[in-house]
Amino acid sequence: MKLLFDQNLSRKLVSRLADIYPTSSHVQFHELEEKTDTEVWEFAKVNDFCIVTQDADFAEKSRLYGSPPKVIWLRCGNAPTRQVETLFRSGADAIQELLNNPALHCLELY
């Protein structure tokens, strides 16, 4: 499964994490930056993306509707891109478990 970074995260994460998440993308690359959460949700669902966000709304949608799409909710606040990258690298096993386990719908990373 591919990661789709939400508008509130840097586009640089796509290239910085390409070695472990090579098929990832950013909402801006799909002209979704001005779209509603529902439209981003549907795009991710149809295109087999896991949404990566700092927005609690996507985590709430995940609780209500399950998956797909799966959601990675970053709870680190407005952290620098380097710190978010480190969080993804250190959380790689948990992220892989989320992506592989059909019973899991949302992962919170701190």
N, C-alpha and C positions, 0 to 999 in steps of 0.2 A: 504494500500500500504506500501511496505517496503522501507526503506532507504538503499542506497548503497553508502558508503563513498568512495570517490576517493582516489587515491594514496597519494595526497598531504595532507591528514588528518590522524590523528592517529587512529590506530586500536582500541585503548582503548575506543574510543567513542562508539563502539558497546556495550561493557559491561556497560559503565557509563550511557548510555541512555536506557538500556534494560527495565527499569521500564515503560517508556512511548513509546518506539519504540522497542518492543520485537522481531520483526522479521527482524531487520536490519542486515546489513552485511558490509563487507569491500572488496574492489577489490582483496586484497591479498588472501582472503579466497577462491577465485574462480580462482586463478592463472591468474588474469587480469592485474597485476601491470606492465607488459611489453607490454601490448596490446595498440593498437591505440585508440584514442577517439571514432572513429567509431565502433570499436569492443566492447568497453565498453557500448556505446549507444545501440547497438543491443542486447547485453546481458541484459541490464536493461529493454529494451522494451519487450523482450521475457519472462523475468522472473518477470515482474510486480514490478520493483524497481523504486524508485525515486532517481535520482543521486544527491548526495551532493558533492559539489566541490568548490574550490577556483579558478577554471579555467574558464576564460571568454569564452573559446571555446564552452563549453556545453551550456552556456546561449545563445550564438549566434545560435547554432543548434536548440535550443528551439524556438527562434524567427523565424527561417527559416522554421522549420518542424512541430512546435507544439508538441503535446504529443500524445501518450506516447513515451518515458518516460518523466515524469515531472522532473524539475531541481530546486534544492535549491542552489543558488549561494551565497556563504559566502563572504562578502565584508569587512571582519575584518582584512585582512592582515595576516601575520604570527603570529597569536595569540596562546598563550599557550592552551593546550587541555582543561584545566579547564575553560578558558574563552569561548571557543567554546561550551562546554557543557552548560554553563550558557546562552549563546545566544540561544541555542536550547530550553532550558527550558522556557526562557522568551518569545520566539517566537512560543510556542506550538500552540496557537490559529491560528496564521497566517499560520503555517505549515499545520494544520488540514484543514483549508479553501482551501489551495492549493490542498491538496490530495483529497478533496471531491468535488471540483468545476470543472466540465469538461471544463469550459471556461478559466480556468487559466492553464498556462503552466510552468511558472518560477517565483520563489520567490527570491528576493534579501534580505538577512539578513545582517544588519550592526551591 
